[in-house]
């Protein structure tokens, strides 16, 4: 029979896992919003890319303040603070859209993204510390799976509501559907914050070891520095690929409308989620570095198809890219901090800030798309996959060298 402490721990894990779903859904909706504003406000692709820029720039801005807040007030209050940011940002969509101000909407989205970044900075370490230390990796992977589920649900919601009225509807009427979705999201966030506030949650701060001993400067660690670059470029590629997925699908000659393309994006997100499970299984049978090499090489080949071909084959290649991107963030993260020991916490925080890479590619790809066509814009993330492939080669060479030295 489950005792009171176990029941409380289980309830805490469920509530924290809900925040993973929330920011996954928020990201899934973002790519659909990109196309919505192109249609409703007649924006260029480059201008609509400011949505992703604002969203991921918020992660860079909020990461350190969130970490300091959690250190001072604890993880529970950190979760509540993140949810409050999120709800306020969602409600700010109302005046922004009523005034049809894209700039005001971008600022509102920035506030919402600060909440999302706050939640990520808080929930990832917190859930890993809840319960048995030997099962922390399993808990985090399970929670991340719900984040993946959120990225699937987001485009489904956006496809069902954002384009429901069609292109001929007045922009104000189209904005009404967006406002309704985010009012309901704000209500859900408020209820989740209330549930967390009313639930006694374990204080895990005492389990965290504080070690101020200085080691070899991180800047001199090739594995880590190269890993930060690879992670920054990976996030940039993932966000850029998703941002113009709907545009590419609609321009491919398959005669897809915005709603159908949004649902296809949801299928891509399902492949992304499935890839995480497949990758977790495969890592037990193949080194993480080699698996990263294979997946990066696959995305290089698929990117070439997307850039040079059109039609159903190219759209299929673009959709399949999400499967091979799936393992990159967690794999690069774990490989970059491997062997850092006392500097692991500092290194982890720097890697977490690399999520701001998502602010770079959307505008760049939008500019290329506006001037040279959407297919050529996908040459930009192709460069990222080449760098990630080279990083995996570097890791394998480093591993071979260590084995050689150990055998002497």
Secondary structure, DSSP 4 states (H G I P E B T S, - for coil): ---HHHHHHHHHHHHHHHHHHHHHHHHHHHHHHHHHHHHHS---HHHHTHHHHHHHHHHHHHHHHHHHHHHHH-HHHHHHHHHHHHHHHHHHHHHHHHTT-HHHHHHHHHHHHHHHHHHHHHHHHHHHHSS-GGGHHHHHHHHHHHHHHHHHHHHHHHHHHTTTT-TTS-HHHHHHHHHHHHHHHHHHHHHHHHHHHHS-----GGGS-------S-GGG-HHHHHHHHHHHHHHHHHHHHHHTHHHHHHTTTS---HHHHHHHHHHHHHHHHHHHHHHHHHHTTS-HHHHHHHHHHHHHHHHHHHHH--HHHHHHHHHHHHHHHTTHHHHHHHHHHTT-GGGHHHHHHHHHHGGGGGGTHHHHHHHHHHHH-HHHHTHHHHHHHHHHHHHHHHHHHHHHHHHHHHH-
